Amino acid sequence: MSVKIAKNSGFCFGVKRAIKIALESAEENHDIVTLGPLIHNPQMVEKLKEERIVSVDKITEIKGRPTIIRSHGVKKEILEQLERDGIEVINATCPYVSKTQEYAEKLSEEGYKVIILGDKNHPEVKALRSYIRGEAIVVANAEELSDKTFQKVGIISQTTRKFEDFQELVRTIVPKCHELRVINTICNATSIRQNSTLKLAKESDLMIVIGGKNSSNTKMLAKISENFVETYHIETEYEINKMWFKDKRNIGITAGASTPDWIIVEVYNKIIEYMGNINNKISKVEDIPSF
């Protein structure tokens, strides 16, 4: 039996940057908060709490403390409110998310009806909509627009969506509008991670997808994987069932963009333990064979 990890698993640039900003800020100020979870990984959020970086959900809970803006961003009006309240803002929004917000604002200013491919309940999309004049249309897939026609349309995407779904949305809109502008706002790291997961899933008998259950990009990896092979989406080693590996020869692992290395290592070591190879446990992700 072999266990391999998909290349590019774990923290992405935006998450690494957000955590770095948060930890450095906490060194300077021991009374600091994040407005919403910094990233979508409960275990990492708990680790940050140990460093005195506390997550709050409402502006009223800030109580004058320096506030870190999470990697997914927040609504434009919230930033404006924090400024009016004189709150020190430490912006850890992923640069790719910030760029998408700029595109959304520009498209709406130029008179385009903005269509967003994404999850309307995701914080990134909620923030994105606030940069658009008038009502944006948020769809999870192209089928949701089957009965609509448009004049002037701009299409963007939540940064963690599948590129193939974005292409399908564009194909659907083309015959339904007079003018169309498409801006590919899917993060390149997301596409690379998804392709690596796809390749490994095709070569595996079982896939373990590691990451927060509230993580959009991790759920997308699980969705991609389960199209080809038996797949389990877990957050930690404690969710693993030894019986999953019965009669399985090739085990694949992948992890979302907000999954820390130490969790990946723990999951790998637990799988190795169940395989009876306790002496082959590792201490860092780089020691896991990759595919």
N, C-alpha and C positions, 0 to 999 in steps of 0.2 A: 504494500500500500504506500502511495506517495501523497504528500501534502504540499501544494504550491500556492503561492500568492500572486494575484494579478499585479502587474507592474503599475506604478503610480497610485497604489492604495494609500489611504490615510490622509493626513493633513494636506490641504491645498495651500497655495500662496496666501489667499485672503484670510484663512483661518490662522495660519502661522503669524501673520501680521497683526491680526486682532489680539491674539494672546500675548504677543510681544508688547504691544502698546499697553494692554491692561496691566501686565506684570511690572513694566517700567513705571507706569503711573502710580501703581500701588506702593512702590518704593518711595515715591516722593510724597504721597498722601495716604495715610492709613485709614482714612474714612472716605471711601469712594464706592460708587454704585455703577451698575450697568442698567440701562433702561431696557428691560427684557433680557432673556438669556443671551450671553455674548455669542455663543454658537449653539447649534442644535445637538448637543451631546450632554445628557444629564450628569454623567460621571465627571466630565471635564468641568462642568459648571460647579460641581461639588468641590473639586480640587481648587478652583479659583476662590471659592468661599473660604477655604483654609488659608488663603493669602489675603484675606480680608476684602475680597472683591465680591460684593453682594449684589444679587439681581433683584430689582424692583419692577413692578408691572405698571405702576401709575406715576404720573408726574407729582402727585401729592405726596408720594412716599419718598421723594428725593430729599426734601427738607434742607435745601441749600447746599447739598454735597456735590463735589465734582462728579460729572456723569459721563460714562463711556457709552457711546452709541454703538450698538451691536453690529456685527459683520453684515447682517441683512439690511441694515438701514432702518430709519423710522420715517414717519410721515413728515412732509415738509412743514406742516403747521405745528408739529411738535417741536421741531428745531427752532422755529420762530418763537414759540412760547418759552422755551428754555432761555433764549436770548433776552426776551423781555423780562424774564424773572432774574436775570443776572447770574444764571448758573454757568459755571465753567464746563464747557463741552469738550470732551475728548473724542474725536470722531474716528472710530475704528471700522467704519463701513468699508466693505471690500471695494477696492478701486473699480472693479468690473461692474459691481452693482451701481456705484456712483455714476459711472459712464452711461449705464442703461437709463438712469434717472434723467441725465442730461438729454439723451436722445428722445425720451418720452416727452419732455418739456418742449423741445424744439419742434418735434412733429406736430404737437397740438397747437403751438404758436403759429405754425405755417398752415393751419387749417385742415390737417389730416384727422380723420376719424381713427383713433388709435386702437388697435387690436393687440391684446397681450396673450401669448400662449403661456399658461401657468395655472397655478392653484390660487383661486381667489381668496382663500383663507390663510395663505402663507404670508408671513410678515414682509418678505421682500416685495411681493405683489401689492400688498396693502400700501406700503411706502411708495411704490412706483406709481400707483394710481393718483397719489396726491400731487404729482408733478404734472398731471394732465388736466388741461382746461376742459370742462364739460365731462361727460360720462365716457369712460373707456369701456371697451368690451373685453372681458376676460373669458377665455375658453380653455378647457382642458384638452380638447382635440378638435380637429377640423369638422367633425360631424355636427358639432353644435352650431355651425354656421350654414347648414345645408339649405335653409329657406330664406337667407338674407342676401340683399344686393346693396352695393355701395357706389358712391361717386369717387371720393378721394380717400384712400386708405393708407395708413402706415402700420406695419407689422413689426413687433418686437417680441422678445421672449424673456421669461424668467431665466436667469443665468444657468440653472441646473436642469433644464429640460432636455429631452432626446432630440437630437438634430433631425432624425427621420420624421418625427412628429411636426417639427417646424417646417420642413420641406413639404409635407402633406398639406399643412395649413396654407402655405403659399400657393400650391397647386390648386387648392379649392377656391381661393379668393380671386385668382387671375381672371377667370371668365365672369366674375360677378361684380367687377368694378371698372370704372373708367380710367382712374389713375391709381397707381400702386407704388409705394416705397417700402422696401424691405431692408431692415437692419438686423443682421445676425448678432444678437447679444448673448448667445450661449457661450459660456466661458470655455476657452480652448481646453483647459485642464479637465473640465467636465466631459467633453467629447473623448479625450484621450483615455480617461478613467473608464468610461462606458465601453469603449472599444476593447480595452484590455480585459474587462470583465466578460464581455461577449466571447472573446477568443478562448479564455480559460474555461468558461461554462461549456463550450462545445467539446472540450477535451476531458471533461470531468464527469464522474458518476454522481457527485453531490457537491453543492456549493454552499458555503457559509458566508453570509453577508453581514458584516459587523458595522454597527452604527446606531445612532439614536433612532428610536421608533418615530420621532417627530421630525426626522431629517429628510427633506425632500429628495436630495441627491442620493441618499442611501436607499430610500424606497424605490427610486428609479433603477438602481443597480439590481435590487432584488427582482424587480419586474422584468428586467432584461434577462437575468439569469434563469428565472423560472420558466421562460419560454423554451428552454432547452434541456433543463435538468432539474432534479429534485433540489429545492432551495430552502434554506432557513435563514431568516433575518433575526439576528440576535444583537443585544447590546453588550453582554458580558459573557464570560466563560460559564457562569452559573446557569445559563439557560440551555446549555448543551446537553443532549441526551445521548448516552453511549450507544443506544440501539440504532441511531441514525446511520452509523458507520458499518453496520452488519452487511457483509457481502459487497462492500464498496472497496474499490481498488484505488481510484484517483479522486482525491479530495481537493477542491479549489476554495481559496479564501479571497475575498475582496473586502474593501472597507471604504466607507464614505469619507467625504472631505473634512468632516469634523471629528473623525475618530482618532484618538491619540495612539501613538505607537505602543504604549504600555498595555493597552487593552488588546491590541492585535497580538502581541507577544503572549499574553495570558491565554488567549483563545487557542493559539497555535500549540502551546505547551499542553493544554488540556486535551486537545485532539491527539497529540503524540502520546500522552499518558494512556488514553483509552486504546491506542494502538499497541500498547505494550512496549513502547520505545522510550521509557522514562529517562534513560541516559542521554537521549538526543535533544533534550530541552535546550532552548536558546535564551539569550538575554537581550537581544536587539533584533529589530525587524529585518535588518540587512542580512541576517543569518538564515532567513527563510528562503528556500528556493523559489525563484520567481518565474513567471511565464508571460 
